[in-house]
Amino acid sequence: MRKYTHIYDIVKALPVPLITKEESRMNDIFEQMESDFEKGLAQSVEKLDQSGLKTVAEIAKTIRDEEEYISSLESDLRKAKKGLQKLTDEDLPNMLEEIGLSSIKLDDGSEVTVKQTFGASILVDNRPQAYQWLRENGYGDIVKNVVSCQFGMGEDEKAEAFKTKAEESGFYPEQDTTVHSSTLRAWVKERCEKGEDFPMELFGAFVGRRAIIKRSK
């Protein structure tokens, strides 16, 4: 019997399977096909990821550009309105006054007239005093006095009771006293046109002029 002194000798002694050239060539082809498939799959995934990321980036950039564009338009619109107000409320009325005219007709038939404008805005700190002045001078009817109390779900009966006995029911209503801006403006206009004296500074009242262009039909 043959003796083996090392594991290497045992391996060398094992019979080696015979592989034909044809089998070897086919193995090489299969390995190449597998390698090509894996490489192509990886490239497709990478391409898809890059394409998707590119699309996302493009959309995000478009959104950012549109937001900046709209913001720029809004800024330009505010500037344009401010410029127009200066023309209608200052430049043109002053020019017409200098030449002694209150109205003028243009070549296209449009008519330019200057009319008085009225406005008012009561500062928060001045509201209690302004409302008190209105009440004491017979104009309290333009002051809106709203008293309200909030109730939770299922408290309809309490809400009904509040209508008649708010304090007796233990509720503390919220009170909001105000004069609507359009009401205040109309009131100021009426006082000025009638020549009645009132504390204009307290009501933040002012009288201005505005050029109005009536276009011909």
MONORRA-V795212 format. One line per field, one symbol per residue. ss: DSSP state (A for helix, B for strand, O for the rest). burial: b if it has 9 or more other C-alpha atoms within 8 Angstrom, else e. Layout:
ss: ???
burial: ???
This chain:
ss: OOOOOOAAAAAAAOOOOOOOAAAAAAAAAAAAAAAAAAAAAAAAAAAAAAAAAAAAAAAAAAAAAAAAAAAAAAAAAAAAAAAAAAAAAAAAAAAAAAOOOOBBBOOOOOBBBBBBBBBOOOOAAAAAAAAAAAAAOOOAAAOBBBBBOOOOOOOAAAAAAAAAAOOOOOOOOBBBBBOOAAAAAAAAAAAAAOOOOOOAAAAOOBBBBBBBBBOOO
burial: eeeeeeeebbeeeeeeeeeeeeebeeeeeeeeeeeeeeeeeeeeeeeeeeeeeeeeeeeeeeeeeeeeeeeeeeeeeeeeeeeebbbbbbbbbeebbeeeebbeeeeeebbbbbeeebbbebeeebbeebbeebbeeebbeebbeeeeeeeeeeeeeebebbeeebeeeebebeeeeebeeebbbbebbebbeeeeeeeeebbbbeeebbbbeeeee
